[in-house]
Amino acid sequence: MRVAVGQLWQETNTFNPTPTTRRDFEEFGVIRGSELIERMADTNELGGFIQSLRRWPETPEIVGLVRLPSWPSGTATAETFIWLRDELLAAIEAAGPCDAILLALHGALVSAGEPDVEGAVLEAVRQRIGPKIPLVATLDLHANITERMVKNADALVLYHTAPHIDVFESGQRAARILRRILIEGVRPAMAFRKLPMVAPVERANTQDPASVSHRLRKKLELLEIQPGVLAAGLATVQPWLDIPDLGSAVIIVTDNDPALSSRLADQLAANLWGSRHEYLIELMNAAEAVRLAHDLHAEGLVVLSDCADATTSGSPGDSTWLLRELIEYRWKRPVLVTLVSPEVVNECRRLGEGAIHPGPLGGVRDHRFSKPLSLETRIERLFDARFVMSGHLARNMAIDMGSSVVLSHGDVRIVVTSRSGPHFSPLLFQTAGLDAFNAGVLIAKSPCGFRASYSAHAREIKVVNAPGCSPPDFWKYEYRQIPRPLWPWDEDTTY
Ligand SMILES: [Zn+2]
């Protein structure tokens, strides 16, 4: 028995003007064939697939297709989409006959001319392998699930957590379902409901017992242990996508019981719809948030989420809204903030450690929401932002944000990287020689996932409302392509 495994992973943000290209995937780490099985055996969904398959008593041969990952960023170019699809199809062709395919997808990859890249890819794969070979795929819970995805997969298995701490386990769950299909002969019946709503992500913390997401996650877990149910998932969708089919979704997969799938999907959809207002959050503007952080920081860590410039949500990562406020104060303890700027890093390498960088900083990767900041800083340290990340989004995932630098202005430390990446990660700061947990203030460019790292350490956490490519109040921005009515753009939306 031969089971093929592969991955296509990126969360797109259509407001980021920097397009995603083939080079972004290649720099992050494309891995093909048997090397994929060797190198990804303990990493993310692929690791979950591989470790689960290795435990099957039937000892299937595990065939590596291709791993195609890129950090969240702007809309992929049309050529990038063609390249991704053809890479995957070529890998399936090269693999020879297989009994089943497991794919780790994100579900919110958008390219120029194709708002549903994963739907198109699943359709192309289905055409290639025919209707009989089981095809099971995993998706992020920020996926924008489409009818085309559902039609072309036997089962879609979603992450249950945000912060995403079950990435590896989602791979295991998908592989377990595949085994039931292949060995036990179960016949998946998948029900799909699309809801005219997009949930704000800041309160979508499935680890917080007081949150709506925690309650819904428990429901999913209960559904999955119910007899006859193979998978239950809900996708509250990545909000920063201006595409025609944007919306949340519910998926139920049962063993050959379409009526049960349908009934449970209706119940789950009604639950999500009825809970939508609980996702709304009180926000502070940048000046208020930094003032509060200043008041509190002497006696513990204050984490401010710069949601609008979250690099985990595909934003450019060089917004200066918070930095501009931070430099107005004198601080008693270190303040940590990040920027993406290959130009500043190159200039600092030329000037050397100890020299003064004359500025300006940031505000060039998106001209609509942020402006460069005139600021002289001292070049504290040059370093390479390379580490292996676990926690939100990752289990043992290699991260390389390129040549980087720490700049200082009083007690404010600005970590500048050449490439985008997890700008919330304590490991990024550690690699820069800084201790995130003992800082006075930390700016996390992440809307929710950062909580997995900081909830136990922070004295206070606040989500900041600033302009940007992934703003927390997204429904106040101009979207041209989304379906209307859609909540929360339209309060009177019905379902
Ligand atoms: Zn996500």
Residues whose N, C-alpha, C, O or C-beta is under 5 A from the ligand:
A	BS01	ZN	D140 L141 H142
